[in-house]
Amino acid sequence: MAMNRNVSTMSKNVNFVGDPLLHRISGIVSSAMTLKEMLDELIGLVLGVTNCDACLVYLLEEAAGEIVLCASQLPHAGEIGNIRLKIGEGVTGWVAQHRSPVALTSHAAADPRFKAFTSLPEDTYEAFLSVPLISGGGVIGVINIHHKRPHGGAISKASLLEQNAKLMAETLEMKRLLGARKVIERAKGILQRWHGMTEEEAYMDLRSQSRRLRRPMQELADAIILADELHRKSERKAQG
């Protein structure tokens, strides 16, 4: 995969120290961490390997066609889940669209693709590296690292980070799939209770609605769970 960058050459002799990182990532896969805990752990690994000043992770929200800020090394409670980019928007969106890393060794904000957010001090930093997270042939997110000062080593770090990004992506996708499965199982149970369905009938109903509405099954499952919770609250309020 070619890398878009603002320098003409890239060293072929990267000092790759990935084996310990691969081992730690593999350990995360088998853990019982939540998605948030997993993202925080992966950010910690990236910080240790790259010695960057900041790291942010964006994940794809497929239904909206957007990538959403989901985790950050610096505290951004108000921005997590609220900063969104269309595919192709900004450097991060460009990376998601083209599935190709971008390394800007200095004056990152001067790149014509760059989109700055005033609430993110990282966007004022000099050097910027953005790498796609690819799983199953598709982009599931983007990981960005920032350096406060110009950093020529961003190019070699791109090579190192790219070699590990695929495993990171597969780890995150596995966690998301497991989470989605649990949500769907819970929604099936609610449908069984509501309509006296068998487990198979509940699943077929969910799948049918998903196809008819052209919405992900997890999204419909989330709506069913929310409706059930609201109904239960209403019943408790009426009884109390």
VMD Tcl script that draws the C-alpha trace (Angstrom):
set ca {
  {0.00 0.00 0.00}
  {1.45 3.35 -1.03}
  {1.76 6.05 1.57}
  {0.86 9.68 0.88}
  {3.41 11.96 2.53}
  {5.19 15.32 2.24}
  {8.70 13.92 1.84}
  {10.08 12.10 -1.16}
  {11.70 9.02 0.38}
  {11.08 6.52 3.13}
  {13.67 4.41 4.87}
  {13.44 0.72 4.05}
  {15.28 -0.24 7.21}
  {12.78 0.40 9.94}
  {13.83 -0.64 13.41}
  {10.71 -2.71 14.00}
  {10.00 -3.71 17.56}
  {6.56 -5.13 16.87}
  {6.79 -8.60 18.44}
  {6.22 -7.43 22.04}
  {3.43 -5.18 20.77}
  {1.82 -8.04 18.87}
  {1.97 -10.15 22.03}
  {0.24 -7.45 24.07}
  {-2.42 -6.87 21.42}
  {-3.10 -10.61 21.35}
  {-3.56 -10.51 25.11}
  {-6.19 -7.80 24.74}
  {-8.16 -10.00 22.33}
  {-8.62 -12.70 24.95}
  {-9.47 -10.26 27.76}
  {-12.90 -9.30 29.07}
  {-12.35 -5.59 28.44}
  {-15.12 -3.32 27.24}
  {-14.64 -1.59 23.90}
  {-13.69 1.65 25.68}
  {-11.15 -0.13 27.87}
  {-9.74 -1.86 24.81}
  {-9.38 1.44 22.93}
  {-7.64 3.02 25.92}
  {-5.27 0.05 26.15}
  {-4.45 0.19 22.44}
  {-3.76 3.92 22.71}
  {-1.36 3.16 25.56}
  {0.45 0.62 23.38}
  {0.75 3.09 20.52}
  {2.10 5.79 22.83}
  {4.74 3.40 24.11}
  {5.88 2.39 20.64}
  {5.80 5.77 18.89}
  {6.59 8.20 21.75}
  {4.00 10.55 20.27}
  {2.46 13.46 22.16}
  {-1.13 12.51 21.44}
  {-3.16 9.66 19.98}
  {-6.78 9.58 18.85}
  {-8.92 6.74 17.52}
  {-11.86 7.21 15.18}
  {-14.27 4.36 14.41}
  {-16.59 4.01 11.45}
  {-20.30 4.48 12.03}
  {-21.40 2.71 8.89}
  {-25.07 3.66 8.94}
  {-24.19 7.38 9.01}
  {-21.23 7.09 6.65}
  {-19.08 8.89 9.22}
  {-16.01 8.26 11.32}
  {-16.47 9.23 14.94}
  {-13.92 10.15 17.62}
  {-14.17 7.29 20.12}
  {-11.00 7.48 22.23}
  {-8.16 9.85 23.00}
  {-5.05 9.94 25.13}
  {-5.82 13.54 26.19}
  {-9.10 14.09 28.06}
  {-11.86 15.03 25.61}
  {-15.06 14.04 27.40}
  {-17.14 16.56 25.46}
  {-15.72 15.56 22.11}
  {-15.84 11.76 22.36}
  {-18.76 10.60 20.23}
  {-19.48 14.14 19.04}
  {-16.63 14.90 16.64}
  {-17.62 13.36 13.34}
  {-16.16 13.40 9.87}
  {-17.69 12.28 6.61}
  {-15.70 9.73 4.66}
  {-13.26 11.82 2.61}
  {-13.47 14.83 4.95}
  {-10.22 16.11 6.46}
  {-7.01 14.09 6.48}
  {-8.67 11.48 8.69}
  {-11.60 11.09 6.31}
  {-9.21 10.95 3.36}
  {-7.31 8.10 5.00}
  {-10.57 6.22 5.59}
  {-11.68 6.77 2.00}
  {-8.40 5.81 0.34}
  {-7.34 3.19 2.90}
  {-3.87 4.68 2.76}
  {-1.78 6.28 5.55}
  {-0.75 9.93 5.54}
  {2.41 11.21 7.24}
  {2.89 14.98 7.60}
  {6.27 15.67 9.19}
  {5.74 19.41 9.78}
  {3.15 22.17 9.33}
  {0.40 19.55 9.32}
  {-2.38 22.14 9.36}
  {-1.09 23.55 6.06}
  {-2.10 20.40 4.20}
  {-5.14 21.27 2.02}
  {-6.99 18.21 3.31}
  {-6.55 19.15 6.96}
  {-9.66 20.03 8.95}
  {-9.04 21.53 12.38}
  {-11.32 21.36 15.41}
  {-10.82 24.22 17.86}
  {-11.67 21.88 20.75}
  {-8.75 19.58 19.87}
  {-5.36 21.06 20.84}
  {-3.78 18.17 18.93}
  {-4.80 19.94 15.73}
  {-2.26 22.67 16.50}
  {0.64 20.21 16.69}
  {3.28 20.18 13.95}
  {3.56 16.54 12.88}
  {0.65 14.23 12.14}
  {0.39 10.57 11.19}
  {-2.92 8.97 10.22}
  {-3.26 5.23 9.56}
  {-6.38 3.29 8.53}
  {-7.71 0.43 10.64}
  {-8.67 -2.28 8.15}
  {-10.43 -5.55 8.94}
  {-11.93 -8.00 6.48}
  {-10.95 -5.79 3.57}
  {-12.90 -2.79 4.86}
  {-12.01 0.27 6.92}
  {-13.43 0.20 10.44}
  {-11.63 3.31 11.68}
  {-8.52 5.48 11.71}
  {-5.79 5.96 14.28}
  {-4.02 9.33 14.46}
  {-0.81 10.22 16.26}
  {0.48 13.75 16.78}
  {3.82 15.32 17.66}
  {4.02 18.87 19.00}
  {7.16 19.61 17.00}
  {8.27 18.73 13.45}
  {9.06 15.05 13.38}
  {10.85 13.48 10.43}
  {10.55 10.09 12.08}
  {6.80 10.11 11.38}
  {7.52 8.32 8.11}
  {9.28 5.35 9.68}
  {6.66 5.27 12.44}
  {4.01 5.01 9.75}
  {5.58 1.80 8.55}
  {5.75 0.42 12.09}
  {2.23 1.45 12.98}
  {0.78 0.16 9.73}
  {2.21 -3.29 10.40}
  {0.27 -3.44 13.65}
  {-2.87 -1.57 12.58}
  {-4.40 -4.63 10.92}
  {-4.23 -6.68 14.12}
  {-5.56 -3.72 16.10}
  {-8.45 -3.42 13.66}
  {-9.26 -7.12 13.85}
  {-9.15 -6.92 17.64}
  {-11.58 -4.00 17.70}
  {-13.88 -5.58 15.13}
  {-14.00 -8.80 17.14}
  {-14.97 -6.89 20.25}
  {-17.64 -4.95 18.38}
  {-19.06 -8.13 16.87}
  {-19.22 -9.79 20.29}
  {-20.96 -6.71 21.67}
  {-23.44 -6.70 18.79}
  {-24.16 -10.38 19.32}
  {-25.00 -9.78 22.99}
  {-27.33 -6.91 22.07}
  {-29.11 -9.03 19.44}
  {-29.48 -11.92 21.90}
  {-31.08 -9.58 24.44}
  {-33.44 -8.13 21.82}
  {-34.46 -11.65 20.76}
  {-35.38 -12.42 24.36}
  {-37.55 -9.30 24.51}
  {-39.36 -10.23 21.28}
  {-39.95 -13.72 22.67}
  {-41.48 -12.21 25.81}
  {-43.55 -9.64 23.95}
  {-44.97 -11.86 21.22}
  {-44.58 -15.41 22.52}
  {-42.08 -16.20 19.77}
  {-39.54 -18.97 19.70}
  {-35.89 -17.96 19.63}
  {-35.68 -18.79 15.93}
  {-38.84 -16.80 15.14}
  {-37.47 -13.79 17.02}
  {-34.22 -13.94 15.06}
  {-36.05 -14.29 11.73}
  {-38.26 -11.32 12.62}
  {-35.22 -9.19 13.42}
  {-33.51 -10.19 10.21}
  {-36.64 -9.53 8.15}
  {-37.08 -6.06 9.66}
  {-33.40 -5.31 9.10}
  {-33.68 -6.16 5.41}
  {-36.97 -4.33 4.95}
  {-35.78 -1.14 6.65}
  {-32.21 -1.49 5.38}
  {-30.86 -0.92 8.87}
  {-28.27 -2.99 10.80}
  {-29.72 -5.65 13.08}
  {-27.85 -4.19 16.03}
  {-29.50 -0.81 15.47}
  {-32.95 -2.42 15.52}
  {-31.96 -4.47 18.57}
  {-30.88 -1.29 20.38}
  {-34.29 0.26 19.61}
  {-36.12 -2.81 20.94}
  {-34.09 -2.76 24.16}
  {-34.74 0.97 24.61}
  {-38.47 0.53 24.01}
  {-38.57 -2.29 26.56}
  {-36.73 -0.20 29.15}
  {-39.11 2.74 28.61}
  {-42.11 0.42 28.91}
  {-40.80 -1.03 32.17}
  {-40.18 2.46 33.59}
  {-43.70 3.49 32.62}
  {-45.15 0.42 34.33}
  {-43.15 1.06 37.51}
  {-44.26 4.68 37.55}
  {-47.91 3.66 37.13}
  {-47.62 1.13 39.95}
  {-45.78 3.49 42.27}
}
mol new
graphics top color blue
foreach p $ca { graphics top sphere $p radius 0.5 }
foreach p [lrange $ca 0 end-1] q [lrange $ca 1 end] { graphics top cylinder $p $q radius 0.2 }
display resetview
